[in-house]
Amino acid sequence: MAKKYEFDEIVGELLERGRGVKDLLRDMKDISELMVDLAYSAVLFNNDELANEVRDLEEEMNKLRYQVEIRTMLAAKNPAQAAKLAGILKLASEAENISNAADRLAGIVLRDVEIHPALRDAILESREHVDSIEVRKGAKISGKAIKDIKKDHKGVKFLAIRKNGSWITHVSDSDKINVGDHLIVSGLRDSVEVLKSAAK
């Protein structure tokens, strides 16, 4: 179950980062899409680690939804404006519905429910390999920027990075990878496996 965020924590982060509704909704869209990719891969490879990443992202989605609601309420100066802004709340709700569906799919793996081989075959045919990689001490890629890692690991796409418990869903070539970071990547299975080796 997703953790309950304290109101002060949500508002504090919202004000500190100065984020508007547009940025929050963009993050919700990107994270919900990422969760779907991770959930399908978790089912395909019966991977508890990927399923748990989905659970962590679900917590992030809950926080973002609360922040969208707060921003929207603060923007409404009268009932007429509130009615016009209702669509924003609907959009946030729909994005969270997608993330909830991904969370339920990941739950299949965590509950050790057996998946029919036909379903695995269908997923395998339709999706790139998505994986979670933890950067360990002494890793070849530690301390390097994404742009430099891409030169040595062509064909791998960096979908998200988790640093110190916070998610980066808009990965920049200038972002630097450090020990303890969790990378969510996609690409051909062989290419992803080579990157995993470089992260050990």
VENGIUR-V845338 format. One record per residue. SS is DSSP state (h for helix, s for strand, l for the rest). Layout:
SS
SS
This chain:
l
l
l
l
l
l
h
h
h
h
h
h
h
h
h
h
h
l
l
l
h
h
h
h
h
h
h
h
h
h
h
h
h
h
h
h
h
h
h
h
h
h
h
h
h
l
l
h
h
h
h
h
h
h
h
h
h
h
h
h
h
h
h
h
h
h
h
h
h
h
h
h
h
h
h
l
l
l
h
h
h
h
h
h
h
h
h
h
h
h
h
h
h
h
h
h
h
h
h
h
h
h
h
h
h
h
h
h
h
h
l
l
l
l
l
l
h
h
h
h
h
h
h
h
h
h
l
l
s
s
s
s
s
s
l
l
l
l
l
l
l
l
l
l
s
h
h
h
h
h
h
h
l
l
l
s
s
s
s
s
s
s
s
l
l
s
s
s
l
l
l
l
l
l
l
s
l
l
l
l
l
s
s
s
s
s
s
l
h
h
h
h
h
h
h
h
h
h
l
l
